[in-house]
């Protein structure tokens, strides 16, 4: 039975422009931006806000890229949603690059631009539009709070979910899982931009199978 909506969240410090045109142009995919308020300290708190703000039901498919994937899993747990799309993301904080885990304690003191570089965004940007997005969307408190929150997140745990997991084989932020069920793409952390057509096809095929 088809879900009523497909909702996708962006990555940390990004908005819906993270997703390439092939994804953005799909009428049955709803791209959600991060809220204007930034006082969330945990992923469950952010997930609860988004559930209420967008009236997310257990009939929806939720998903996202990087941080958005983690929050979508938290939304799924809270709303008992069974169908989730996880792109360039993880099931718990242990899957994140250990270097970033060690460096997170410095996030209070490091300039925002340096935090972008450490998260794999700056330095691998494709064009000026993405550069403008990462420069303008990031709100410093939200960025720092979420960096801390992802490493305190308990993960999906034993929640049983029907998951489409898509990952770049050369992702340095969240290394590609070895699990054979993962749909692997010849790319890095920003495959939502670089390989949007392939991802759009996989999401639509996933939804059609429900």
N, C-alpha and C positions, 0 to 999 in steps of 0.2 A: 504493500500500500504506500503510495508516494507521500512524502512529508509535505506539510503545508508550506514550508519555506526552507531555503538554504541560507544560513547566515554565516558570514565570514568576518572574523576580526583581523586587524592588521598586527604587525609586530611592534615591539617597543620603540617608541619615538617616531612611529610612522602613522599614516592614515590610509584611507582606501586607495590612494594613488600608488601604494606599494604593488597592487595587483595590476598585471598587464592588461592591455586592451581586450584580449580574448576573454578574460574573466569578467572585466568590468562591463562588457557589452551584453552579457547574458541576463535576460530579463528575469529569470527565476532565481538569481543569486542576489541576496541583499548584503551589501558591504557596510559594515558597522564601524564607525569611528570611536575612538576613546572619548570618554565624557569630558566636559569642560571643567568639572571639579576634580581635584587631584589629591584629596586627603585620604585615599585608600592606602592601607598599610599591608593588606594581605590579599592573596588571590581570591579566597572565598568572599571577602567583602566586596571586591570589584565585581565578581560574578553575580552576587545577589543584586547589586545595583543594576546591572545590565539585564538580568531576568525581568526585573520590574519595569525598567525603562522601555524595553522592546517587547514586553509581554510574551516572553519566550515560553513555548509550551513543549510538552513531551512528544509532540508530533513533528517538531522541527528537526532539521539537521543543523547542527552547530559545528563550527570549525574555525580555524585560524592559522596564521603563520607565526612561528616562534612563540613569543609571549602569548599571542592570540590563540595558539593551539593549546597552551597550558590552561588559559582561562576557559576555553571552550570545554575542556575536560572537566573543569570544576563546575561549570554550568550544567553539564550532563549529569554529574553526580547529584547536584542539588535538585534538578528538575526531573531526574529519572529518565533522561533522554538516552536512547539506545544507539543512535546513529551519529557518528562524529567524523570530521575530516581534520586530520592533523598534518600540517605542512611545516617542514623544517623545524620541528618542535620535539618535545620529549614527554615521557610518561612520568618522570620524576626528576628531581634536580641532580641526581647522580649521573645522568646521561649528558650533562653539560660539560664542555671542555674543562678539565680540572684546573687549568691555568686561570680561567675566568672565575672559578669558584674560590681560588686562593686570593685573587685580586679584589674580590667584592668588598672586603673590609676597607679598602681604600676609596670606595665610591663616594664617601662623604666629602672627601678632600680633593678629588680629581676633577678638573674642569669638565663641563658637559661635552665639549668637543672631543676630549680624550676618551670619554665613556662611549661615544659613538664609534670611535675607532676600535675600542676593545670589544664591542659587540658585533664587529664585522660589517658595519654599515659604511662608515666613511672609508675612503680608500678603495672601495669596490663599487662605487656608484656608477650608474650607466650614463646618465645625462644630467643636464642642469635642472630638469624638473624634479628628479629625485633628490638632487642636492638641496634644492629649495625646500622640499618637503621635510627632510630630516633637520634642516636648519630652523624651520619655522614651527613645526608641530611639537617638538620636544618641549615639555615644561619641566623645569629642573627638579622640582619636588617629586613629581610623578615618576620621572626617570630613576631617581635615587631610591624612592620607596619600592618601586617594582624590582629593581636589581636586588634589593635585600629580600623582597617577598618571594622571588622565584627560588631562592636557596633555602627558604624556610617552608616551602610548599611540600606537603607530604606526598603529592602525586596522585595518580589514579587509584592506587591501592588494589583492592580485589574487586573493584566495580566492573561488572561485565558489560562490555560495550562492543558494538559492531563498528569497527574503525577502518577508515581508509587512511593509511599513513603513507605520505609522500615525502621523500627526502633526497637531497642532493648528495651524490657520492663523495663530493669534495668539500662538504660543509665543515668549516673549522670551528664554528661556534658550538654546534651540537653535532658531534661526529655521527656519521651515518650508521644506523643500527645494522647488525648482521642478520637480523630476523628476515627470513625469506618472504614473509608476508608483506614486507615494506615495498612499495613501488619506488624504485630507485631511478633517479634522473642524473644525467651527466652534467652536473652543475654544483654550485656552492649553496650558501645560505639564502641567497636572494632568488631562488628559482620561481617564486611567485611572480617575479618580474621577467626573468630571463626565459622561462619556459611556461609562460601563461597558457599557451594553446594546449600543450600536453596536459597540464593540470586541469584546465577547463573540461577537456574530454573525459578525464578520469572521474571528475566529480559528477558529471552528468551520467556517466555509465553507472557509477555507484548508486546514485539516486534512482535510476531506472530499475535497478535490481531489487529494490525494497518492495 
